[in-house]
Amino acid sequence: MDLERLFTAQTTSRQLDLVARELQARGLAYYTIGSAGHESNAMIALATRVGDPALLHYRSGGFYCARAGLRPGSAPVRDVLQGLMCLADEPIAGGRHKVFGHPELAIIPQTSTIASHLPRAVGLAIALQRADRLGVDHEWPDGAIVVCSFGDASANHSTAAGAINTAINTAYRGLPVPILFVCEDNGLGISVRTPAGWIEHAYGSRPGLDYLAADGADPVAAWPVIMDAVRRGRDHRRPVFLHLRTVRYLAHAGSDAEIGYRKPSEIEAAYDLDPLLGTARALIGAGATADQVLATYDRIGAEVRAEADRLAGSRPLTSAAEIIEPLAPRTPDRVAELAARWSQHRSDRPMTLAESINTTLSVIMEADRRVIAFGEDVGVKGGVYGVTRGLARRFGAARVFDTILDEQSILGLALGAGLAGLVPIPEIQYLAYLHNAEDQLRGEAATLSFFSRGRWRNPLVIRIAGLAYQKGFGGHFHNDDAVAVLRDIPGIVVACPSRADDAPALLRTCVAAAATDGTVAVFLEPIALYHTRDLHADGDGGWLGVDHGEPASIGRARTVRTGTDLTMITFGNGVPMSLRAAESLAAQGIEAAVLDLRWLAPLPVPDLLAAARDTGRVLVVDETRHSGGVGEGVITVLVEGGFTGSLARVSSTDSFVPLGAAARHVLLDTDEIIKAATDLAGKERS
């Protein structure tokens, strides 16, 4: 081990933490969760390769400085200071957040959500071999191992437990999972103590997980253990758990007064475990003098302060447009071109919604080997509703496969697969199940481009069976209309098809946007319409549709019925209900237009306003809940857009959906739509 290189990295990280406090006191820095006491993680960087992907927690300053030291031309001091000071030229997040990340160092930026990055890390480790098997290009070198660090408190989080379980489960199946979990154990989660021995008890004897422990205060003894951990993961392509004992200095963060929950004697005793002292002792044992070690420490401190002075007054982010620029880049012409190529191979037979999705998935997967589909029951069974039936047989287990029953791990696998050059289409079996894993969508998928200035993205199309109106089945888990959580996430796209003549175009666009722009898309499929064939009467086949190959640009609605007296704006199950209502209204002499939103995020603002102005009367038909439903957004668009005509809304009740026939008492129905439309049509047009 190169002790001088190690001490330089550790000292640089420590001095950066001290200067961060000084800058904060001067009003020049905004982040004080430091790495002091955890600098032993620098050894992990020195034991791995610069190209090994690393997903790190927020006490990883030593790792970052050490890995940067292995790459000529790197400037870790400037990088970290720019992040602390929220400067626009910071190389990874551009001043949007203080994160450890750099494309040239293979450090993928992560924010502070506890353990949220572990599912992605596991997903990347699993996806590496799958991508290689499929011949898909990616940026990671042969034999790469994924490095993932987290704290002892985070090890108790369900996200960490689920991710580690997924790694073990996958390895148990005989599949490669080259990942090094690094649990940096300082014994504290802010003020909550981790019981002595707990991490070893929880993870030290799990079959399928190699457990090794090292004391970060003793680099000479820790180094061979760390090297062994890396070797096992790389050579055997299996998960390894490295328990690295650390300490924590400078409290949790600048606002944390740890004297309130730690005795002074305990705080003082921890200084004997300083990893910098451990490395300094090793240096002196190897022939350096104490004066030389202290001179190095002081020199680096002076260099850090000098760089901070140089950066004072540098440019921060200056506008909302600049801040959101990397959030969700769009190239609609390129997306349309790719989607159009896939549409040339469409089927021209009438299909149900489920059949049209299945057929379109098949066409896309045939054309692009990067596309993979997976989830609970997706493979052999072909999905609970048969939407993926036959795909596993046609494309093989490398591309269509079943996962364990854990939504966090399903989405984590998708996030990792995107980093491995694949285009994942995971399925969440029911919308209600997504709520178990929302942070993987909000905190991980939607933020990666934002916090990496577009350098890393999440090409992703999440298929979700959702909404309500299943007959003879259901309850609140299988009939769920809680879509507000999706519409509230910046940058993601939410598509909601209603019929087979439109679903293929929407799906092609979503997958093309993922493949082209790295778009995070949700494809919300109305369960009750999967196998619906009729519209107005039994046997009329009015809800079957033919894929005409038409384009479906993101954020553009579709008129499904014209009319002059009022406009019904709706989506999903609301489309057939509105069409039935319009037929009944026509018998009364009221001609109603029906506009299918198709896109719930972003809402089709120009089309909404144009359709509203055409008739001057708008009825928003919203099958979701009255509070937090899609209709609230539609009405806001109309009001803010200057619509002054007559406006009304019908929606479902603010309730969970009960089981059986009771559901009809809380869900919007056609009769309510007819009544509201009749009342609205009787109003004077402004």
Phi and psi in degrees as a GROMACS rama.xvg file:
@    title "Ramachandran Plot"
@    xaxis  label "Phi"
@    yaxis  label "Psi"
@TYPE xy
-85.6579  94.9748  ASP-2
-64.6038  -35.7591  LEU-3
-65.4654  -42.7049  GLU-4
-63.1842  -41.0906  ARG-5
-63.0716  -47.0877  LEU-6
-65.0773  -37.3209  PHE-7
-61.077  -45.3927  THR-8
-65.2363  -44.4092  ALA-9
-64.5108  -42.7315  GLN-10
-66.3385  -39.5991  THR-11
-59.7393  -44.776  THR-12
-62.9619  -43.8012  SER-13
-63.4573  -43.7475  ARG-14
-66.3322  -34.9778  GLN-15
-62.284  -39.9612  LEU-16
-63.5724  -41.9071  ASP-17
-66.4767  -42.1096  LEU-18
-68.0518  -32.0806  VAL-19
-58.0766  -41.0829  ALA-20
-66.3899  -40.405  ARG-21
-64.6967  -42.5653  GLU-22
-66.5271  -37.6252  LEU-23
-62.3494  -42.1995  GLN-24
-61.8596  -28.2783  ALA-25
-89.3881  0.0667412  ARG-26
76.0209  24.2898  GLY-27
-111.894  -6.39912  LEU-28
-136.848  156.528  ALA-29
-132.508  16.1662  TYR-30
-149.189  123.302  TYR-31
-130.591  17.8041  THR-32
-77.6406  108.474  ILE-33
-103.076  179.773  GLY-34
-108.356  5.7454  SER-35
-59.7331  123.581  ALA-36
99.8557  -17.2686  GLY-37
-104.442  9.96573  HIS-38
-65.1202  -7.80544  GLU-39
-64.1123  -16.85  SER-40
-67.2886  -10.8918  ASN-41
-59.8707  -30.2689  ALA-42
-65.5119  -31.1304  MET-43
-63.4818  -41.9893  ILE-44
-63.4743  -39.9073  ALA-45
-72.9132  -23.7984  LEU-46
-86.8287  -16.697  ALA-47
-105.752  178.303  THR-48
-96.2901  154.03  ARG-49
-59.7367  -30.1329  VAL-50
-84.8072  -5.49474  GLY-51
-70.6921  122.826  ASP-52
-62.9114  134.088  PRO-53
-125.189  128.965  ALA-54
-119.239  109.255  LEU-55
-114.761  151.38  LEU-56
-87.421  -178.071  HIS-57
-78.8128  -2.67815  TYR-58
-105.824  42.4795  ARG-59
-110.117  27.2779  SER-60
-59.7513  -39.9317  GLY-61
-63.1008  -44.7421  GLY-62
-59.0747  -48.3984  PHE-63
-60.7076  -46.4323  TYR-64
-66.2264  -37.2155  CYS-65
-68.764  -44.8037  ALA-66
-66.0265  -39.2898  ARG-67
-61.4934  -34.7106  ALA-68
-66.5502  -17.69  GLY-69
-86.5711  -8.43748  LEU-70
-117.982  111.417  ARG-71
-56.7417  140.603  PRO-72
91.0671  -7.13627  GLY-73
-72.6725  153.983  SER-74
-134.28  72.0427  ALA-75
-63.3394  -34.2793  PRO-76
-63.1001  -48.7186  VAL-77
-63.5814  -42.7866  ARG-78
-56.674  -51.7661  ASP-79
-68.349  -41.5779  VAL-80
-62.2829  -40.7929  LEU-81
-62.9449  -35.882  GLN-82
-67.4898  -43.5886  GLY-83
-60.669  -36.54  LEU-84
-93.2939  3.12766  MET-85
55.4388  50.9673  CYS-86
-95.7145  142.629  LEU-87
-66.7689  -21.3607  ALA-88
-90.8131  4.14281  ASP-89
-58.007  135.325  GLU-90
-73.9868  -13.2079  PRO-91
-115.404  -59.9872  ILE-92
-93.6715  -8.51451  ALA-93
61.0839  36.3259  GLY-94
85.7225  5.12091  GLY-95
-82.5364  -24.4053  ARG-96
-167.992  156.256  HIS-97
-85.876  105.472  LYS-98
-133.063  156.545  VAL-99
-92.9849  115.158  PHE-100
-170.158  148.001  GLY-101
-169.008  127.442  HIS-102
-63.5951  -35.1866  PRO-103
-75.6512  -12.5432  GLU-104
-107.165  3.94742  LEU-105
57.7052  31.5835  ALA-106
-103.513  111.843  ILE-107
-87.4628  122.262  ILE-108
-66.7551  138.543  PRO-109
-129.723  145.083  GLN-110
-93.4964  -166.655  THR-111
-91.6021  1.30163  SER-112
-58.1404  131.118  THR-113
-61.1955  117.787  ILE-114
63.7693  7.29988  ALA-115
-67.4865  -19.7573  SER-116
-85.2021  -10.3188  HIS-117
-65.2656  -43.5603  LEU-118
-58.9232  -38.6275  PRO-119
-65.1256  -42.0658  ARG-120
-61.1416  -44.9254  ALA-121
-63.4322  -42.2506  VAL-122
-59.2248  -40.7628  GLY-123
-65.9086  -42.5817  LEU-124
-61.0636  -40.4442  ALA-125
-69.8638  -38.2436  ILE-126
-75.5483  -21.7196  ALA-127
-57.3708  -50.4472  LEU-128
-69.0452  -34.3893  GLN-129
-64.8873  -42.3158  ARG-130
-63.9122  -41.6948  ALA-131
-64.0139  -40.481  ASP-132
-63.1152  -34.3638  ARG-133
-86.7223  -3.38812  LEU-134
73.0009  28.2432  GLY-135
-92.1424  130.699  VAL-136
-71.7758  141.61  ASP-137
-150.419  173.078  HIS-138
-89.1381  -4.35314  GLU-139
-92.0566  142.144  TRP-140
-73.051  160.809  PRO-141
-58.7536  139.688  ASP-142
75.5258  15.1047  GLY-143
-65.5282  149.666  ALA-144
-122.941  138.679  ILE-145
-86.0916  130.484  VAL-146
-105.281  129.126  VAL-147
-137.309  118.99  CYS-148
-113.328  151.809  SER-149
-163.678  168.757  PHE-150
-94.0376  170.312  GLY-151
-65.9472  -35.1456  ASP-152
-66.0881  -39.6191  ALA-153
-65.1587  -25.2647  SER-154
-63.5159  -17.0005  ALA-155
-89.8707  -9.79597  ASN-156
-72.4673  145.449  HIS-157
-59.7612  -29.7708  SER-158
-65.2144  -43.5055  THR-159
-66.594  -45.7565  ALA-160
-60.0552  -41.9707  ALA-161
-67.2877  -41.0074  GLY-162
-65.9669  -44.2667  ALA-163
-66.4672  -39.252  ILE-164
-60.5906  -40.8593  ASN-165
-63.1583  -40.5914  THR-166
-61.9536  -45.0313  ALA-167
-66.5804  -43.1222  ILE-168
-60.6939  -42.9747  ASN-169
-66.8548  -42.7266  THR-170
-63.7035  -35.7801  ALA-171
-60.8445  -31.6086  TYR-172
-77.5411  -2.16274  ARG-173
90.3778  12.9652  GLY-174
-97.4444  147.83  LEU-175
-69.0934  136.417  PRO-176
-140.266  75.79  VAL-177
-78.698  86.8353  PRO-178
-135.983  139.311  ILE-179
-110.636  106.359  LEU-180
-81.1512  124.674  PHE-181
-114.137  105.203  VAL-182
-94.4809  108.473  CYS-183
-91.1145  106.294  GLU-184
-101.835  102.791  ASP-185
-103.546  2.46809  ASN-186
84.1459  2.82761  GLY-187
-139.246  142.955  LEU-188
-118.121  92.5117  GLY-189
56.0383  -97.5997  ILE-190
-109.406  -8.27707  SER-191
-86.9889  126.908  VAL-192
-83.0426  141.793  ARG-193
-89.2914  123.856  THR-194
-57.5217  138.949  PRO-195
-55.8689  130.867  ALA-196
85.6679  -3.46184  GLY-197
-65.8631  -44.9632  TRP-198
-61.769  -43.6429  ILE-199
-64.7366  -39.6842  GLU-200
-63.7106  -39.7928  HIS-201
-78.1361  -33.8862  ALA-202
-125.258  -2.82981  TYR-203
-79.5381  -13.645  GLY-204
-136.217  34.5518  SER-205
-87.7791  121.812  ARG-206
-58.2311  134.93  PRO-207
90.8471  -2.93683  GLY-208
-124.183  110.339  LEU-209
-70.4564  122.381  ASP-210
-110.677  126.757  TYR-211
-133.27  147.891  LEU-212
-126.291  142.691  ALA-213
-143.76  150.259  ALA-214
-99.5493  113.526  ASP-215
-65.0391  -17.4031  GLY-216
-79.4496  -9.40454  ALA-217
-125.506  85.1058  ASP-218
-63.7691  -31.9098  PRO-219
-64.9738  -43.21  VAL-220
-77.2277  -32.4199  ALA-221
-74.893  -32.6836  ALA-222
-56.7329  -50.3255  TRP-223
-63.7318  -30.7242  PRO-224
-67.3844  -43.1963  VAL-225
-64.8134  -43.1387  ILE-226
-61.9631  -38.7114  MET-227
-65.5428  -40.5108  ASP-228
-61.8959  -44.5708  ALA-229
-65.3006  -42.2008  VAL-230
-61.3716  -43.5901  ARG-231
-61.7916  -46.1225  ARG-232
-63.914  -41.9726  GLY-233
-74.9491  -45.2254  ARG-234
-77.6502  -38.815  ASP-235
-96.1655  -8.13057  HIS-236
53.9754  50.0609  ARG-237
-138.02  159.889  ARG-238
-71.6223  137.868  PRO-239
-127.795  137.847  VAL-240
-113.113  111.711  PHE-241
-101.427  115.333  LEU-242
-93.1111  101.542  HIS-243
-101.938  113.235  LEU-244
-77.6637  128.526  ARG-245
-133.369  -178.777  THR-246
-130.981  170.442  VAL-247
-127.704  123.755  ARG-248
-112.337  163.015  TYR-249
65.2598  24.513  LEU-250
61.5627  -171.121  ALA-251
-68.6862  -44.2545  HIS-252
-158.714  178.858  ALA-253
-59.7824  -28.6437  GLY-254
-90.503  0.303825  SER-255
-96.7781  119.173  ASP-256
-98.2356  91.7398  ALA-257
-71.7769  -11.513  GLU-258
-62.6388  -17.999  ILE-259
-73.8737  -16.9626  GLY-260
-136.654  2.31679  TYR-261
-129.016  137.93  ARG-262
-70.6727  146.039  LYS-263
-55.3591  -37.0035  PRO-264
-65.7201  -35.7869  SER-265
-66.8715  -44.1832  GLU-266
-61.959  -43.194  ILE-267
-66.1108  -39.7463  GLU-268
-64.6251  -29.1778  ALA-269
-65.5272  -22.5593  ALA-270
-69.7988  -18.3735  TYR-271
-70.2902  -14.6079  ASP-272
-101.479  14.909  LEU-273
-60.5796  122.671  ASP-274
-62.7511  -28.116  PRO-275
-67.288  -39.1841  LEU-276
-64.566  -39.25  LEU-277
-61.6044  -42.8598  GLY-278
-70.9575  -36.7206  THR-279
-61.2723  -43.1985  ALA-280
-61.2522  -41.377  ARG-281
-64.9994  -39.07  ALA-282
-62.2261  -45.4198  LEU-283
-64.5609  -38.3874  ILE-284
-64.2994  -24.5134  GLY-285
-91.5605  1.95035  ALA-286
120.83  -10.6238  GLY-287
-75.3869  159.178  ALA-288
-98.6517  160.079  THR-289
-61.6601  -37.8154  ALA-290
-63.6143  -37.9297  ASP-291
-66.2405  -41.1467  GLN-292
-64.3886  -45.7571  VAL-293
-64.8422  -36.4801  LEU-294
-64.1348  -39.0107  ALA-295
-63.2262  -43.7905  THR-296
-60.5091  -46.9636  TYR-297
-68.4702  -39.2385  ASP-298
-61.9361  -45.8566  ARG-299
-64.3593  -39.6365  ILE-300
-59.593  -41.6593  GLY-301
-66.1103  -37.9306  ALA-302
-66.4711  -39.0849  GLU-303
-65.4035  -44.2794  VAL-304
-66.0349  -37.7062  ARG-305
-64.4422  -40.0793  ALA-306
-66.6523  -39.2773  GLU-307
-60.8827  -40.2109  ALA-308
-64.8246  -39.1459  ASP-309
-65.0377  -34.5989  ARG-310
-81.4777  -17.3655  LEU-311
-57.1567  130.034  ALA-312
89.5125  -1.14407  GLY-313
-69.8217  165.927  SER-314
-75.277  125.726  ARG-315
-88.1058  178.879  PRO-316
-65.4096  138.388  LEU-317
-121.357  -1.43336  THR-318
-157.017  158.384  SER-319
-62.1796  -37.9307  ALA-320
-62.0308  -40.8667  ALA-321
-67.9367  -38.8127  GLU-322
-64.2195  -45.0905  ILE-323
-88.4163  -1.76514  ILE-324
-53.1049  -42.1053  GLU-325
-89.3901  5.38192  PRO-326
-63.3168  -50.361  LEU-327
-151.81  76.1391  ALA-328
-61.6971  140.453  PRO-329
-128.955  133.115  ARG-330
-127.261  78.531  THR-331
-59.385  -32.6071  PRO-332
-66.1243  -42.8027  ASP-333
-67.1499  -39.6826  ARG-334
-61.9698  -45.1144  VAL-335
-63.419  -36.8594  ALA-336
-64.3486  -44.7341  GLU-337
-67.2174  -44.2639  LEU-338
-60.6377  -37.5233  ALA-339
-65.4349  -36.3185  ALA-340
-62.5028  -41.4034  ARG-341
-68.6964  -32.0211  TRP-342
-67.9712  -18.0273  SER-343
-66.1991  -18.249  GLN-344
-107.787  22.8558  HIS-345
-71.6556  162.235  ARG-346
-90.1922  146.394  SER-347
-108.564  19.2852  ASP-348
-98.8797  149.733  ARG-349
-63.4611  135.063  PRO-350
-136.851  161.296  MET-351
-79.505  171.046  THR-352
-59.1247  -46.9945  LEU-353
-61.2721  -43.4609  ALA-354
-63.4892  -38.1061  GLU-355
-68.5461  -37.1714  SER-356
-67.2006  -44.3787  ILE-357
-59.4803  -47.0574  ASN-358
-63.4928  -41.4892  THR-359
-67.8118  -41.3616  THR-360
-57.901  -42.9217  LEU-361
-61.6003  -43.9287  SER-362
-63.5081  -45.6267  VAL-363
-64.4467  -43.535  ILE-364
-67.8784  -33.5415  MET-365
-64.7279  -34.5339  GLU-366
-85.3714  -24.528  ALA-367
-137.931  109.872  ASP-368
-71.9916  -9.58395  ARG-369
-73.3888  -20.2294  ARG-370
-79.8126  126.929  VAL-371
-128.047  151.794  ILE-372
-130.646  137.573  ALA-373
-162.125  167.553  PHE-374
152.077  -174.887  GLY-375
-68.9431  123.151  GLU-376
67.7982  12.327  ASP-377
-74.628  -32.2234  VAL-378
-79.2991  -90.8358  GLY-379
-61.0431  -47.1753  VAL-380
-71.0012  -30.659  LYS-381
83.9605  23.8762  GLY-382
90.604  151.675  GLY-383
-58.3368  -33.7125  VAL-384
-108.755  13.3663  TYR-385
75.4074  13.8698  GLY-386
-70.2358  -30.4106  VAL-387
-104.828  18.2253  THR-388
-59.6069  131.481  ARG-389
86.365  -12.7332  GLY-390
-70.4846  -39.3688  LEU-391
-63.2392  -41.02  ALA-392
-65.5581  -36.2414  ARG-393
-78.3315  -40.1868  ARG-394
-109.221  -6.72627  PHE-395
87.5651  162.918  GLY-396
-70.7373  -14.7756  ALA-397
-73.7443  -21.7525  ALA-398
-117.079  -22.7243  ARG-399
-133.699  116.897  VAL-400
-154.206  160.237  PHE-401
-86.3745  150.22  ASP-402
-118.345  173.533  THR-403
-71.7663  165.796  ILE-404
-85.9113  79.9114  LEU-405
-159.583  109.035  ASP-406
-64.9941  -33.5799  GLU-407
-61.3447  -41.0563  GLN-408
-72.6973  -34.2427  SER-409
-61.6531  -48.8385  ILE-410
-69.8245  -35.6099  LEU-411
-61.3598  -41.4014  GLY-412
-60.5801  -40.4738  LEU-413
-64.4629  -42.2474  ALA-414
-65.2894  -39.8932  LEU-415
-69.3508  -37.0223  GLY-416
-63.0683  -37.8325  ALA-417
-61.537  -38.3807  GLY-418
-69.5134  -20.7771  LEU-419
-92.7818  12.8981  ALA-420
89.3311  2.83616  GLY-421
-91.8247  166.857  LEU-422
-118.441  95.018  VAL-423
-83.6472  140.99  PRO-424
-124.218  81.8546  ILE-425
-77.6022  154.234  PRO-426
-113.38  128.962  GLU-427
-98.901  122.142  ILE-428
-61.2334  -36.5285  GLN-429
-143.404  148.62  TYR-430
-56.4038  -38.392  LEU-431
-60.6273  -28.7205  ALA-432
-74.6474  -21.7043  TYR-433
-61.8616  -30.9811  LEU-434
-63.5554  -18.3683  HIS-435
-72.0512  -15.5566  ASN-436
-137.486  23.939  ALA-437
-58.2331  -33.2826  GLU-438
-66.1958  -25.742  ASP-439
-66.2062  -28.0147  GLN-440
-86.2684  -49.3381  LEU-441
-75.3779  -52.8868  ARG-442
-83.0872  -20.5975  GLY-443
-114.109  -62.0694  GLU-444
-61.3298  -48.604  ALA-445
-74.9706  -16.489  ALA-446
-100.008  -15.5571  THR-447
-61.4451  -48.1348  LEU-448
-63.3502  -38.7806  SER-449
-61.8846  -42.8255  PHE-450
-93.7795  5.73507  PHE-451
-126.419  13.4203  SER-452
53.617  35.524  ARG-453
82.5154  1.57119  GLY-454
-67.0342  -39.5708  ARG-455
-119.43  139.992  TRP-456
-134.227  171.251  ARG-457
-118.406  81.0745  ASN-458
-62.1697  115.455  PRO-459
-158.976  130.289  LEU-460
-127.693  108.263  VAL-461
-92.6571  113.948  ILE-462
-83.6316  126.365  ARG-463
-130.024  123.148  ILE-464
-80.1672  122.367  ALA-465
-151.773  -165.726  GLY-466
64.6109  -166.225  LEU-467
-124.748  -155.938  ALA-468
77.8055  15.253  TYR-469
-65.7932  137.55  GLN-470
-100.328  135.428  LYS-471
73.8483  13.7885  GLY-472
-162.596  163.072  PHE-473
136.306  -124.668  GLY-474
89.1934  174.471  GLY-475
-68.125  -18.4322  HIS-476
-83.6388  -29.759  PHE-477
-104.86  -6.13173  HIS-478
-128.459  94.9302  ASN-479
-132.868  128.872  ASP-480
-118.478  26.9698  ASP-481
-84.7311  80.4717  ALA-482
-97.9589  -2.44005  VAL-483
-59.7447  -34.414  ALA-484
-63.1619  -29.1373  VAL-485
-77.9335  -42.9679  LEU-486
-70.9112  -14.8734  ARG-487
-90.2842  -3.90345  ASP-488
-92.8127  120.163  ILE-489
-60.8781  134.694  PRO-490
90.4825  -19.5553  GLY-491
-83.2877  159.633  ILE-492
-108.592  134.474  VAL-493
-124.024  114.725  VAL-494
-106.663  144.46  ALA-495
-137.338  96.5231  CYS-496
-77.1146  154.5  PRO-497
-121.042  -24.9676  SER-498
-144.484  161.476  ARG-499
-67.5828  -17.9356  ALA-500
-83.0435  -2.13752  ASP-501
-126.639  -31.8782  ASP-502
-56.4123  -42.1463  ALA-503
-60.111  -41.1244  PRO-504
-64.857  -42.1787  ALA-505
-63.5323  -43.0552  LEU-506
-67.0538  -43.3143  LEU-507
-58.399  -42.0442  ARG-508
-65.5585  -43.1296  THR-509
-61.4176  -47.0154  CYS-510
-68.4103  -39.5959  VAL-511
-63.6238  -38.8028  ALA-512
-67.0764  -37.5666  ALA-513
-64.3263  -48.0045  ALA-514
-67.5838  -33.3863  ALA-515
-91.0146  -46.9571  THR-516
-109.75  -2.63007  ASP-517
71.6296  26.8291  GLY-518
-66.1703  140.299  THR-519
-93.9557  112.875  VAL-520
-122.838  143.648  ALA-521
-114.059  127.524  VAL-522
-109.105  97.1952  PHE-523
-89.9501  110.58  LEU-524
-102.387  119.752  GLU-525
-67.0809  112.071  PRO-526
-55.2106  -45.3404  ILE-527
-65.6421  -16.7675  ALA-528
-99.9846  -4.22687  LEU-529
-49.6172  -50.6562  TYR-530
-115.509  15.4012  HIS-531
-68.119  134.514  THR-532
-116.554  -28.6849  ARG-533
-111.392  156.462  ASP-534
-114.069  -60.8883  LEU-535
-100.197  -31.9508  HIS-536
-148.994  153.388  ALA-537
-56.2668  128.942  ASP-538
86.3547  2.5529  GLY-539
-80.329  -13.1935  ASP-540
61.231  20.5154  GLY-541
-73.0728  -12.3205  GLY-542
-105.826  3.37849  TRP-543
-74.7521  153.379  LEU-544
-145.781  156.668  GLY-545
-111.966  133.466  VAL-546
-75.4043  109.108  ASP-547
-89.3815  0.12682  HIS-548
75.7862  16.489  GLY-549
-72.1459  150.223  GLU-550
-72.8305  160.246  PRO-551
-142.328  79.7727  ALA-552
-63.4583  143.239  SER-553
-58.6237  129.421  ILE-554
81.824  21.2234  GLY-555
-120.417  126.548  ARG-556
-82.0826  178.407  ALA-557
-138.39  127.926  ARG-558
-81.2147  121.004  THR-559
-106.554  -7.70324  VAL-560
-158.229  136.92  ARG-561
-95.858  156.613  THR-562
-173.083  162.775  GLY-563
-114.913  -13.8752  THR-564
-93.458  -34.5784  ASP-565
-161.658  162.434  LEU-566
-118.569  126.6  THR-567
-99.2204  122.904  MET-568
-107.551  123.726  ILE-569
-153.985  -169.574  THR-570
-168.446  167.474  PHE-571
53.922  -130.849  GLY-572
-62.6703  -22.4192  ASN-573
-65.8445  -22.4685  GLY-574
-67.6243  -55.3304  VAL-575
-64.1008  -34.7264  PRO-576
-64.4625  -40.8021  MET-577
-68.2015  -37.3722  SER-578
-65.6745  -38.9375  LEU-579
-65.624  -41.1259  ARG-580
-63.1155  -41.1724  ALA-581
-63.2214  -36.9074  ALA-582
-63.8741  -41.8001  GLU-583
-67.4214  -40.0833  SER-584
-64.2209  -37.0076  LEU-585
-60.4442  -34.3562  ALA-586
-65.4867  -20.1166  ALA-587
-95.6288  1.45749  GLN-588
88.0942  14.2621  GLY-589
-106.416  118.433  ILE-590
-97.1311  112.063  GLU-591
-108.653  131.725  ALA-592
-85.4735  150.527  ALA-593
-126.747  122.665  VAL-594
-110.857  121.738  LEU-595
-90.8217  115.864  ASP-596
-58.6677  -43.7798  LEU-597
66.3326  -47.0454  ARG-598
-108.974  117.054  TRP-599
-88.7084  -17.4497  LEU-600
-157.259  122.071  ALA-601
-73.7721  148.151  PRO-602
-66.7976  145.922  LEU-603
-77.8639  75.1368  PRO-604
-57.1152  -52.6497  VAL-605
-59.7553  -40.2484  PRO-606
-68.5833  -36.4689  ASP-607
-60.5119  -49.8523  LEU-608
-65.5858  -40.8012  LEU-609
-64.5332  -43.812  ALA-610
-65.6586  -37.807  ALA-611
-65.245  -43.0324  ALA-612
-71.4142  -23.9807  ARG-613
-60.1352  -39.0409  ASP-614
-111.763  -22.5293  THR-615
79.1685  -1.92711  GLY-616
-134.012  130.641  ARG-617
-129.711  128.54  VAL-618
-113.52  115.934  LEU-619
-85.8295  116.709  VAL-620
-104.095  102.373  VAL-621
-119.575  109.42  ASP-622
-74.2988  -12.9004  GLU-623
-82.811  -177.126  THR-624
-69.3502  154.484  ARG-625
-62.2121  -40.7974  HIS-626
-97.5213  123.493  SER-627
82.342  4.03857  GLY-628
-79.2985  173.837  GLY-629
-62.2232  -34.1241  VAL-630
-57.4031  -33.2494  GLY-631
-58.9904  -42.492  GLU-632
-66.8904  -39.0023  GLY-633
-64.1848  -45.8598  VAL-634
-63.4672  -39.5654  ILE-635
-61.0576  -42.689  THR-636
-58.4779  -46.2753  VAL-637
-65.0227  -44.5293  LEU-638
-66.259  -47.1303  VAL-639
-67.224  -26.1449  GLU-640
-82.0602  1.33763  GLY-641
88.2305  13.1789  GLY-642
-68.4908  127.123  PHE-643
-118.015  9.4822  THR-644
-79.2891  -168.346  GLY-645
-76.4883  140.311  SER-646
-142.504  133.122  LEU-647
-145.783  163.467  ALA-648
-142.273  139.787  ARG-649
-122.558  146.073  VAL-650
-155.495  176.381  SER-651
-80.9068  166.163  SER-652
-76.9833  152.549  THR-653
-72.1994  82.3421  ASP-654
-157.079  154.434  SER-655
-70.0546  156.713  PHE-656
-86.6843  119.602  VAL-657
-77.1432  171.717  PRO-658
-82.2702  145.849  LEU-659
74.178  -151.528  GLY-660
-64.7938  -20.3266  ALA-661
-62.2776  -21.5363  ALA-662
-58.8117  -32.0184  ALA-663
-67.672  -15.7503  ARG-664
-79.7766  -16.6824  HIS-665
-115.185  -10.318  VAL-666
-99.9694  142.575  LEU-667
-57.834  141.581  LEU-668
-132.43  173.149  ASP-669
-62.6328  -37.2274  THR-670
-61.5106  -40.2686  ASP-671
-63.4562  -38.8793  GLU-672
-63.5094  -45.4724  ILE-673
-60.9047  -45.9835  ILE-674
-61.8939  -48.0797  LYS-675
-63.4729  -38.7703  ALA-676
-67.6139  -39.2017  ALA-677
-63.6297  -43.2895  THR-678
-62.4308  -42.4442  ASP-679
-67.34  -40.132  LEU-680
-64.7753  -24.2417  ALA-681
-80.3151  -8.87686  GLY-682
-81.1845  150.522  LYS-683
-67.2174  137.946  GLU-684
-81.595  130.043  ARG-685
